[in-house]
Amino acid sequence: MRRRLGAGIGTTAIGAVVLFAIIGHATTIGTASTTVGAGRAGVARCDTDGITVTQVLTGSNVTVVAVAGIASACGTGSLSATVNNGTTSSTGVATVPAGGGSMTVTLASAVLVKDSDEIDVAITGP
Amino acid sequence: MSRSRVLDRRHLLAAGRALAALLLFYPFAHASVGYASSLTVASTDLTVYATCTLSGTTGASASVQDSYVDENAPTTTNGSAATMNSQSRNNRNRRSYVSFDLTTCAPSVPSSAIVTGATLRLWVTAVPLATCRTEDVFAVTSAWTQSAITWNNQPFGTAINSPASGTRTDSITIGSGAGCTIGSAAQYVPWNVTTNVANFVSGGATNFGWMIRDDAEGANGLGFTVTFSASDAASVPQAPQLVVTYRR
């Protein structure tokens, strides 16, 4: 009885070793997925050589953001522009013209111009 | 039955059981692999740029220093003037100096940022008539302040047409003559200063701002004058600007 029990444990151990070897092998495939999950995979950009961003004013407020030099690969993507003067911020969203080029984005609300303003532009897609 | 045969049988039996266990658990192992493989990231193209715009909105702007120097008044400071000039005229040449404190960008531009574009923008209030003048911009290589700079102590010295045009960062033609890039007043003049700002941000060069001068100083007669709005004009829509676009 003790022999059978010992043999059973031995068999299970061998089976587990073989099984883990296979799981280990399978995990090699899974590792590729893990790399993507770790955020190390590059996210494609439709524009790599830069854009020109200019504030368009109404009085002393930024009401519109003009963006030029958009690569044609960004055409039909969604462009979001957020103006932040350190106190208030506002965002506008518009569709990039097919073929890229230039466009304007109207902000949801006006932002007062200060000595230093930041404009964040994000193009999603196409 | 010899001891070795018993061992062989045991080994055979153990191997058989191991194989059985393998076949039993393999679907689970396979299922686990299948589960891991389902971690597909559905990414969308994303292009992100940040822009810092520094503006001389008032004469006391923390981020901007600007002035002009006048060969005809070589010890006079003009840091509180509402306008500044670039003028080519024999013994009466004028140059404009402007600098922007990049550390006032909020959030700050990291030294590792990739500067994809930087534009120096000055609002022009008067252009030379019936001609095109080339206006050069040079990166300044030593310190100055708007309250102390004069023709005599300016960083580039008092010799006209110095530094040489070939060392300029950018140039643009201004005037009401045919073919000028900037043909009339009341608009911004945009000089491309990307290479300078990239060096300032990375630490490859120190930021002392820029000097603007006529490409051919010392013109005879009444000469040629371009007038820009200075930060002391305290006009937000006409404020001197530096626009820096970058990727973090």
Interface residues (C-beta under 8 A of the other chain):
Chain A: A7 G8 G10 T11 T12 I14 G15 A16 V18 L19 I22 I23 A26 T27 I29 G30 S33 T34 V36 G37 A41 V43 A44 R45 C46 D47 D49 G50 I51 T52 V53 T54 Q55 L57 G59 S60 G69 C74 G77 G86 V113 K114 D115 S116 D117 E118 I119 D120 V121 A122 I123 T124 G125 P126
Chain B: R10 L13 A14 A15 R17 A18 A20 A21 L22 F25 Y26 A29 H30 S32 V33 A36 S37 L39 T40 V41 S43 T44 D45 L46 T47 V48 Y49 A50 T51 C52 T53 L54 S55 G56 T57 S61 A62 S63 V64 T104 C105 A106 P107 T116 G117 T119 V236 P237 A239 V243 T245
